[in-house]
Amino acid sequence: MFQRISIAAVAMMLTASVANAATVPLQPIPDAFARLGHSCGGIRQQIIAEGFDANANVTGYVFAVTRCSGSGKGARVTTYSTWVAVTWNLSGIVIDEATRVPSPDPSIAGAYHSGSLVGGANYPTCNNTTPYDNAFTCVSVPVGDSTGTYSVQTSLYIVNQAACTASDTTYCTYRGILTTP
């Protein structure tokens, strides 16, 4: 519930910053189960907006992950995850996915740790007040298209900043947002 409110708050901040602009959330990949081969209590998808391609479509990545618990004494948790390069249209709908994408450098998500701080050059706007705050949102630097009409950003909702990483998103959520006129 709080996550939805925070994402909505980020969308409202973005909308307020661009006159008469609308925000469009980038949609998750529809075939995450087929890509992972497992779904243990659901699949989480982290959506990271990167920019635009030559056809003015939005580009970025989706990190899909599910964790399966074993049974019995000493059971281990097995994690299944994959990175997918994705292209979205200007309505936020997935129109292309690259197959067999190697895992990109986790820094594409823009989050890094300095002590217990999350943020960095790609996420300069965070609404936390100390390095020990939890449950806050950061917004990435917007990337505009070649015409200056559209821009994409990624919001990062954090529930435990010391444990949030791009490859282990148990404690944070990435959501790509397209701003349109």
C-alpha positions as CSV (number, residue, x, y, z in Angstrom):
1,M,0.0,0.0,0.0
2,F,2.7,2.5,1.0
3,Q,4.7,1.6,-2.1
4,R,1.7,2.4,-4.3
5,I,1.3,5.7,-2.5
6,S,5.0,6.5,-2.9
7,I,5.0,5.7,-6.6
8,A,1.9,7.8,-7.0
9,A,3.6,10.6,-5.2
10,V,6.6,10.4,-7.5
11,A,4.3,10.4,-10.6
12,M,2.6,13.6,-9.2
13,M,6.0,15.3,-8.6
14,L,7.0,14.5,-12.2
15,T,3.6,15.7,-13.5
16,A,3.9,18.9,-11.5
17,S,7.4,19.6,-12.9
18,V,6.3,19.5,-16.5
19,A,3.4,21.7,-17.5
20,N,0.5,19.8,-19.0
21,A,2.5,16.6,-19.0
22,A,1.3,13.1,-18.2
23,T,3.2,10.2,-16.8
24,V,3.0,6.7,-18.2
25,P,4.3,3.7,-16.2
26,L,6.4,1.3,-18.2
27,Q,4.8,-2.1,-18.1
28,P,6.5,-5.3,-16.9
29,I,7.4,-8.1,-19.4
30,P,4.4,-10.4,-19.9
31,D,6.5,-13.6,-20.3
32,A,8.5,-13.4,-17.0
33,F,7.4,-17.0,-16.0
34,A,8.6,-18.4,-19.4
35,R,11.9,-16.6,-19.0
36,L,12.5,-17.8,-15.4
37,G,10.8,-21.2,-15.6
38,H,9.6,-20.8,-12.0
39,S,7.2,-18.7,-10.0
40,C,7.4,-19.2,-6.2
41,G,4.9,-16.9,-4.6
42,G,5.1,-14.5,-7.5
43,I,7.7,-12.8,-9.7
44,R,9.0,-9.4,-9.0
45,Q,10.0,-7.2,-11.9
46,Q,12.3,-4.2,-11.6
47,I,11.8,-1.8,-14.5
48,I,14.7,0.5,-15.3
49,A,14.3,3.2,-18.0
50,E,17.5,4.0,-19.9
51,G,16.6,6.2,-22.9
52,F,15.2,6.1,-26.4
53,D,16.1,4.1,-29.6
54,A,16.4,5.5,-33.1
55,N,12.7,5.0,-33.6
56,A,11.8,7.1,-30.5
57,N,10.7,4.0,-28.5
58,V,11.8,3.8,-24.8
59,T,14.6,1.4,-24.0
60,G,15.7,-0.1,-20.7
61,Y,16.0,-3.3,-18.7
62,V,13.7,-5.5,-16.6
63,F,15.2,-7.6,-13.8
64,A,12.8,-10.5,-13.1
65,V,13.3,-12.6,-9.9
66,T,11.5,-15.2,-7.9
67,R,12.7,-17.0,-4.7
68,C,11.7,-20.6,-3.9
69,S,12.0,-22.0,-0.4
70,G,12.9,-25.6,0.1
71,S,11.3,-27.9,2.6
72,G,12.6,-29.7,5.6
73,K,15.3,-28.9,8.1
74,G,18.1,-26.8,6.7
75,A,16.2,-26.1,3.5
76,R,17.8,-23.5,1.2
77,V,16.2,-20.7,-0.8
78,T,16.8,-20.9,-4.5
79,T,16.7,-17.7,-6.5
80,Y,15.8,-17.6,-10.2
81,S,16.5,-14.3,-11.9
82,T,17.2,-12.8,-15.3
83,W,17.9,-9.4,-16.9
84,V,15.9,-8.6,-20.1
85,A,16.6,-5.7,-22.4
86,V,13.2,-4.2,-23.3
87,T,11.7,-1.7,-25.7
88,W,8.4,0.0,-24.9
89,N,6.2,2.1,-27.1
90,L,5.1,5.6,-26.0
91,S,2.1,4.1,-24.3
92,G,4.4,2.1,-22.0
93,I,3.6,-1.3,-23.6
94,V,6.4,-3.8,-24.2
95,I,7.0,-4.1,-27.9
96,D,10.3,-6.0,-28.0
97,E,12.5,-8.0,-25.7
98,A,16.1,-9.1,-26.3
99,T,16.6,-12.8,-25.8
100,R,19.6,-14.2,-23.8
101,V,20.7,-10.8,-22.6
102,P,23.8,-11.1,-20.4
103,S,23.5,-9.7,-17.0
104,P,24.3,-6.0,-17.3
105,D,26.5,-4.2,-14.8
106,P,24.2,-3.6,-11.8
107,S,25.2,0.1,-11.9
108,I,22.8,0.6,-14.8
109,A,20.2,1.0,-12.1
110,G,22.2,4.0,-10.8
111,A,22.1,3.1,-7.2
112,Y,25.3,2.7,-5.2
113,H,26.2,2.6,-1.6
114,S,28.4,5.0,0.3
115,G,28.3,3.8,3.8
116,S,24.6,3.2,4.1
117,L,23.5,5.8,1.6
118,V,21.6,4.9,-1.6
119,G,21.7,7.4,-4.4
120,G,24.4,8.8,-6.6
121,A,24.7,10.8,-9.7
122,N,21.8,9.0,-11.4
123,Y,19.4,9.4,-8.5
124,P,20.1,12.8,-7.1
125,T,16.6,13.5,-5.8
126,C,15.7,11.4,-2.7
127,N,13.3,12.4,0.0
128,N,15.3,10.9,2.9
129,T,16.8,13.2,5.4
130,T,19.5,11.0,7.0
131,P,21.6,7.9,5.9
132,Y,19.5,5.9,8.3
133,D,16.1,6.7,6.9
134,N,14.0,3.9,5.4
135,A,10.9,3.9,3.3
136,F,11.7,6.7,0.9
137,T,11.8,7.4,-2.8
138,C,14.5,8.6,-5.2
139,V,14.0,9.8,-8.8
140,S,16.6,9.5,-11.5
141,V,17.9,12.2,-13.8
142,P,15.4,12.4,-16.7
143,V,16.7,11.3,-20.1
144,G,15.0,13.1,-23.0
145,D,14.3,12.0,-26.6
146,S,16.0,13.7,-29.6
147,T,13.0,16.1,-30.0
148,G,12.9,17.1,-26.4
149,T,9.2,16.1,-26.3
150,Y,9.4,13.0,-24.1
151,S,11.6,11.9,-21.2
152,V,12.0,8.8,-19.1
153,Q,13.0,8.4,-15.5
154,T,13.2,5.6,-13.0
155,S,11.8,6.0,-9.5
156,L,13.5,3.9,-6.8
157,Y,11.3,3.1,-3.7
158,I,13.5,2.0,-0.8
159,V,12.4,0.1,2.3
160,N,15.9,-0.7,3.6
161,Q,18.6,1.4,2.0
162,A,21.6,-0.6,3.4
163,A,20.2,-3.8,1.7
164,C,19.0,-2.3,-1.6
165,T,21.0,-3.2,-4.7
166,A,20.1,-3.5,-8.4
167,S,20.7,-7.2,-8.4
168,D,19.0,-8.0,-5.0
169,T,15.9,-5.9,-4.9
170,T,14.2,-7.5,-1.9
171,Y,14.3,-4.1,-0.1
172,C,13.7,-1.8,-3.0
173,T,11.6,-1.4,-6.2
174,Y,12.6,0.2,-9.5
175,R,9.8,1.6,-11.8
176,G,10.3,3.2,-15.1
177,I,8.2,6.3,-15.9
178,L,7.7,8.0,-19.3
179,T,6.7,11.7,-19.3
180,T,4.6,12.7,-22.3
181,P,3.1,16.0,-23.5
